[in-house]
Amino acid sequence: MSTSRTITPSAAAGGSFTLGGDLKVHRLGFGAMRLTGQGIWGEPRDRKECINVLKTALDLGVTLIDTADSYGPDVSENIIAEALYPYPENLVIATKAGLLRPGPGRWEPDCRPQHLREAVEGSLKRLRVDRIDLLQLHTVDPKLPYAEQVGTLVELQREGKIRQIGVSNVDIDELKQARELATVVSVQNMYNLTDRESEDVLNYCTAEKIGFIPWFPLATGNLAEAGGPLDEIAHRVRATPAQVALAWLLAKSPVMLPIPGTSSVKHLKENIGAAVVKLSADDIEALEA
């Protein structure tokens, strides 16, 4: 049985990255999607624990929290404000707009300008801020031109309601199109040990120094099974498989900004412990294979 790091972890040990030249964050952040009910719907089972998770995240050096208006919907943003407002100066809260929630586990694109504007106004109120640090377009809506979707965020940025713009769930061509219209400081795509379909997008972001936020960062599949490569490395470096998976992400690229999420203080501490896990070149090669 591998043992997680027992020293007090700090996200600072994972290094820093600056989004758009002015938002410096510790690379290991926190994803607030799990601060909701089942199916990312409604209130969480233990709201008090969720508030403790957020407060503890800051105590452990987290300076990037990622959320979305669709988490709950509204629930995640409300809990963040309840737990952390007034926010410390070094905290960057990234949120997203562009998805409707018809019910638990259901997500529907809606990136019409009117909806994006309403979503941003709602996030401003719930987060109790005058300007959103980082607003990410949550998806690509196939029903209307992508330029119209990104263009709405550019307008909101000019109006002072958004500081920086990011995109999510994009391919290379969509990312390049977005960059023709806006200064894109982050990309949020699925990426983990077992799903690397966005490898080309990550490589592009690395070359262009654009922050890459991998969602679902802890998917390990059968790699974590007893005797598997992840399990063996975890034993050797005295960490958990989850910590090794996060350490691999941090080692993968200097623009990588993993945001593991949880509604448990215990799991939060385990995740942040990944910042001090050092993998050898052989470890990384074994995981790459």
ZAMARGU-4260 file (C-alpha; in steps of 0.2 Angstrom, whole numbers, plus 5000, padded with zeros to 4 digits):
<rodrens>
0) 5000/5000/5000 | 5008/5017/4995 | 5008/5031/5007 | 5004/5049/5003 | 5015/5063/5009
5) 5012/5067/5027 | 5022/5083/5028 | 5011/5099/5026 | 5009/5101/5008 | 5010/5118/4998
10) 5004/5121/4981 | 5019/5133/4979 | 5030/5118/4978 | 5023/5115/4961 | 5029/5131/4954
15) 5021/5146/4946 | 5014/5152/4930 | 5008/5169/4924 | 4992/5170/4914 | 4991/5184/4901
20) 5007/5193/4909 | 4997/5199/4924 | 4989/5185/4934 | 5002/5175/4943 | 4996/5158/4950
25) 5003/5143/4958 | 5002/5129/4945 | 4993/5117/4956 | 4976/5124/4958 | 4958/5118/4963
30) 4943/5114/4953 | 4927/5118/4961 | 4915/5107/4951 | 4913/5094/4965 | 4906/5107/4977
35) 4889/5102/4971 | 4876/5088/4972 | 4876/5072/4962 | 4877/5074/4943 | 4885/5091/4947
40) 4867/5097/4951 | 4860/5106/4967 | 4868/5108/4984 | 4882/5097/4990 | 4879/5083/5003
45) 4890/5093/5016 | 4891/5111/5013 | 4901/5115/5028 | 4914/5103/5022 | 4914/5111/5005
50) 4917/5128/5014 | 4932/5120/5024 | 4939/5113/5008 | 4940/5130/5000 | 4947/5138/5016
55) 4960/5124/5017 | 4965/5126/4999 | 4970/5144/5002 | 4980/5139/5018 | 4989/5126/5007
60) 4994/5139/4995 | 4981/5137/4981 | 4980/5153/4971 | 4969/5147/4956 | 4951/5141/4959
65) 4942/5136/4943 | 4923/5135/4943 | 4908/5138/4931 | 4891/5146/4931 | 4884/5128/4926
70) 4891/5119/4941 | 4875/5117/4951 | 4870/5128/4942 | 4876/5143/4952 | 4880/5133/4967
75) 4899/5132/4966 | 4901/5151/4963 | 4889/5154/4978 | 4899/5143/4990 | 4916/5151/4984
80) 4909/5168/4988 | 4902/5162/5005 | 4918/5154/5010 | 4932/5166/5004 | 4925/5183/5001
85) 4933/5196/5003 | 4946/5187/4993 | 4965/5188/4996 | 4974/5199/4983 | 4984/5184/4976
90) 4968/5173/4972 | 4963/5171/4954 | 4945/5164/4952 | 4942/5157/4934 | 4924/5154/4929
95) 4916/5148/4913 | 4900/5152/4903 | 4892/5144/4888 | 4883/5128/4895 | 4864/5126/4900
100) 4859/5113/4913 | 4842/5105/4909 | 4845/5092/4924 | 4858/5082/4933 | 4872/5076/4922
105) 4865/5085/4907 | 4874/5099/4898 | 4869/5109/4883 | 4879/5122/4873 | 4872/5140/4873
110) 4885/5153/4867 | 4872/5165/4860 | 4878/5183/4864 | 4863/5186/4875 | 4866/5171/4885
115) 4884/5174/4888 | 4881/5191/4894 | 4867/5185/4906 | 4879/5172/4912 | 4893/5184/4915
120) 4882/5196/4924 | 4876/5181/4935 | 4894/5176/4939 | 4899/5194/4944 | 4884/5194/4957
125) 4887/5177/4964 | 4906/5179/4966 | 4903/5197/4972 | 4916/5205/4961 | 4916/5220/4948
130) 4927/5210/4936 | 4930/5192/4933 | 4948/5187/4933 | 4947/5174/4920 | 4932/5170/4910
135) 4933/5154/4899 | 4921/5150/4885 | 4915/5133/4891 | 4912/5125/4875 | 4910/5128/4856
140) 4892/5130/4851 | 4889/5122/4834 | 4873/5132/4831 | 4882/5149/4828 | 4899/5155/4822
145) 4913/5153/4834 | 4919/5171/4830 | 4902/5177/4837 | 4905/5167/4853 | 4922/5173/4856
150) 4918/5191/4850 | 4905/5193/4864 | 4919/5189/4877 | 4930/5202/4869 | 4916/5215/4870
155) 4913/5211/4889 | 4932/5213/4891 | 4931/5230/4884 | 4917/5234/4895 | 4928/5230/4910
160) 4918/5215/4916 | 4932/5202/4911 | 4950/5204/4914 | 4957/5189/4904 | 4949/5177/4891
165) 4951/5158/4890 | 4943/5145/4879 | 4938/5127/4883 | 4935/5110/4873 | 4944/5117/4858
170) 4954/5109/4844 | 4969/5118/4836 | 4960/5126/4823 | 4947/5133/4835 | 4961/5139/4846
175) 4969/5148/4832 | 4953/5156/4827 | 4950/5162/4845 | 4967/5170/4845 | 4963/5180/4830
180) 4949/5189/4839 | 4956/5189/4857 | 4971/5187/4868 | 4968/5170/4874 | 4978/5166/4890
185) 4971/5149/4894 | 4964/5133/4886 | 4954/5120/4897 | 4953/5103/4888 | 4952/5085/4895
190) 4969/5078/4898 | 4976/5065/4909 | 4987/5049/4909 | 4974/5039/4900 | 4966/5052/4888
195) 4979/5063/4878 | 4969/5067/4863 | 4973/5085/4866 | 4992/5082/4865 | 4993/5093/4850
200) 4984/5107/4859 | 4995/5106/4874 | 5011/5106/4863 | 5004/5122/4854 | 5000/5130/4871
205) 5018/5126/4878 | 5026/5134/4863 | 5015/5149/4864 | 5015/5151/4883 | 4997/5149/4885
210) 4990/5141/4901 | 4984/5123/4899 | 4971/5118/4912 | 4968/5099/4911 | 4950/5094/4916
215) 4947/5077/4923 | 4966/5077/4928 | 4965/5061/4939 | 4959/5048/4927 | 4971/5034/4928
220) 4961/5019/4922 | 4970/5002/4924 | 4987/5011/4926 | 4984/5012/4945 | 4980/4993/4947
225) 4991/4983/4958 | 5008/4980/4949 | 5004/4993/4936 | 5016/5006/4931 | 5007/5020/4942
230) 5006/5008/4957 | 5025/5003/4956 | 5031/5021/4954 | 5019/5027/4968 | 5027/5014/4980
235) 5044/5019/4975 | 5042/5038/4978 | 5031/5035/4993 | 5016/5044/4986 | 4998/5039/4981
240) 4994/5035/4963 | 4984/5051/4962 | 4999/5061/4967 | 5010/5053/4954 | 4997/5056/4941
245) 4997/5075/4946 | 5016/5076/4947 | 5016/5068/4929 | 5005/5082/4923 | 5016/5096/4932
250) 5032/5088/4924 | 5024/5087/4907 | 5024/5106/4903 | 5028/5122/4912 | 5011/5129/4906
255) 5001/5114/4914 | 4989/5120/4927 | 4981/5105/4935 | 4965/5108/4945 | 4960/5092/4954
260) 4943/5094/4963 | 4936/5086/4978 | 4923/5090/4992 | 4934/5082/5005 | 4948/5091/5015
265) 4957/5074/5016 | 4958/5072/4998 | 4962/5090/4995 | 4978/5088/5006 | 4982/5072/4996
270) 4981/5081/4980 | 4991/5096/4985 | 5004/5084/4991 | 5008/5080/4973 | 5017/5097/4972
275) 5032/5089/4981 | 5032/5073/4972 | 5048/5072/4961 | 5048/5059/4947 | 5064/5053/4938
280) 5066/5054/4919 | 5063/5035/4920 | 5047/5037/4929 | 5040/5049/4917 | 5046/5038/4902
285) 5037/5023/4910 | 5021/5033/4912 | 5022/5041/4894 | 5023/5023/4888
</rodrens>
